[in-house]
Amino acid sequence: MRIAFAFGSIPTRNNQETDLQRAVVDKKDWLGQEAEYVAEVLGRRQPGSATSIHVMYPVSGEAESNGVEWYATRPPSFMMKPFFYQGKQWSSRWMNKILDWKPDLVHWHMNSYAYTFHLASRRLVKAGMPYVYQHHAAYLAKKPWVRRILRYPHRMAKRGIYSISYYEKQYREGLGLDPSKSTVIPVGYDESFHKMDRDECRRITKFEGDPVLFWCHGLTHRKDPLTVLKAYEQVIGEFPKSHFYMAGSGPIADQVGAYVQQSEALRTHVTLMGYVNNSDVPPMANAADIFIMASHMEPYGIASMEAMACGAFPVLSAIPSMYEQTDNGRLGLLFEPGDVEDCTAKLRRAMGDVEFREAIRAQLPEATKPRSWGQTAERLVDLYEDVLGLEPTRERDGR
């Protein structure tokens, strides 16, 4: 079985990375992780299979990582402008490389980008090449003309994969899709995120505080770190031994730094860590008592799943993906996005009600296991086999 993953976004956690090999090996994002886990399952269940990833990237080239072949194509120069960036580009050379690789099935990752998806689907249908798509963007487009463009590629797909039921329902009803072709398969998290010895993790990370709060996201307006800082500022006096570690970089990093510097309390109790490689995050998540995410929009929220798998208590924004991850708030606390007072109240409870917090923390590693990449990859391969009419040649490993 030959599976080609196709997407246009930079496949790294640091979108300033221009060295393809370094991006693929050291800084790959969840899209690369998904392909690697799928390649492992395919190798076990369909020996002789091959997995590739086709990206649009600042430089053209080829690389290999953990059984996955990477093919990068630089789009035309004008499509490297910010308006086209992160998946909205189009490159005929990129599309030709996908077709020339001769996959049995294309796994498409840009279903919300109407122009790119429509053009690609026409090429795939003409070539007689089946494809499935995986939704990981935001809400369905509101403009009627965009929806018209989206209908064809969605309806021609063999299957639609959604990370949460909220988005599956939105697309199915909004585009009039066949419900039998839609499925919900969570975006996974890397299994390097798991429960570890806390004392050892605090020794490694040098995290100190009672409690320790942890942020690990980009510093952007959408992620909204300022709401969290304003909320934390209001409770520092009640929890003078606490400390807040913020890992991440982004376009408002200077604004975040300036806000911390203007407050003596924040200067004392907040550590801005900048960009952190994902391989360094598991001990940080294990060293933390509380993990915070304040996004106004998050299609899934892998960072929160990673932290929860390590046992960090989640204080998250009340958006659809966070409701599903926390079982409608049963496994954490949710606050209205951008609402400083609500965030303050949830932080106060998470920090002060230790018995409540620890009872939830004890459940998290086991509760998150069904969303690990190992589980998700098995379900994806089930779907591929169903679409292609293949029976597995080896038994599932039972995970």
C-alpha positions, 0 to 999 in steps of 0.5 A: 500500500502506498500512502501519500500525505499532502499538505502545504504548511511548513511541517515544523513547530518553528516555521522559521526553519528553512533546512528541510532535513533539520525540520524533518528530523528535529522539528517536525510537527504533528503532521510528520508524526502522524505519517511516521506512526502510520508508516509503522502500522502499515509496515506491520499490517501491510508489509512492503508498504510505503509512506510519503509526505509532499509539502510546499516549503521555502526550499525544494528537496528530499529527506527521509525520517523513520520510514517516511519519504519527504518531498518538498517543493518551493511554490512560485515566489509570489505565493510565498507572500503572507497571504498565501502562506500556510497551505493556501499556495498552489504549485503544479510541480508539487502536484505533479510530484504527488502524482508521479509517486503513484500512490494507491491513496492520497491523504489530503490535509488542506480541506479548508483551503477551497482553491487548493483543494478544488484544483487538486481534487480535479487532478486526482479524479482525472488521474483516477487516484482515490483520496481521503481528507483530514480536517484540521483547520477551523470552522466551515467557511461562511461565504456562499461562493467559498462553500460552492468551491468546497463542495466538489472536493469534499463530495468526491473524497472517499472519506472525510476524517474529523478530529472532533464530532463538532466539526464533522457535523458542521461540514456534513450539514453545511456542504451536504455530505454523505454521513456514511463517508465521514468519520471522527478520528482524533489527532494523536499525540506522540507517545513520548508524552507519558507519566514520568517521575515528577521529582526527576523531571523537576530536577531535569527542568529546574522547574520550581513552585507550588504549584507549577503552571506551564504554558507551551504554545505560540505567542500569538493573538489567537493563543491569547497569552495576555489573558492568562498573564492578566489572570495569573497576576490577580492570584499571585498574592494568594499563591506566593510560592507558585511559578509560571513557565511559558514556553513558546515564541511568536509575533507578540513575544515582545508584547508578552515580554513587555507586559511581564516586565511592567509588573514586579509580581510577574517578573518574579513569578513568570519565566519566559522560555522562548522556543522549546524543542518538542523533544524537551517538553515531556519532562516539562509537562510532567514537572507541571501541576497545571497546564494552561491554554487560552486559544480562541480557536483550536481545531484540536489542541495537541499541546493540551493532549500532550500535557494531559497525558503527562498528568498536568491538570488542564485549565483551557478555553471553553471551545469545542475541541477543549470540551471534547478533550476534557469530557465536557469539562469533567477532566479539567476547568474551562473558561470563556476565551478572552475573559480575564475574570473567568480565567482568574476564577478557574486558575484560583480553583485549580491552584487552591483546591489541591484535592480536586486537582490531584484527583483529576490529575490521577485520571489523565494519563489513562483517560488520554490513551485512546487519543495517542498516535498509536491508537489513531494510526491503527484507525487510519490504517483501518480506514485506508484498508476499507477504502482500498478493499484490502484485508490486513495481512497481520493482526492488529497489536491490540493497543 
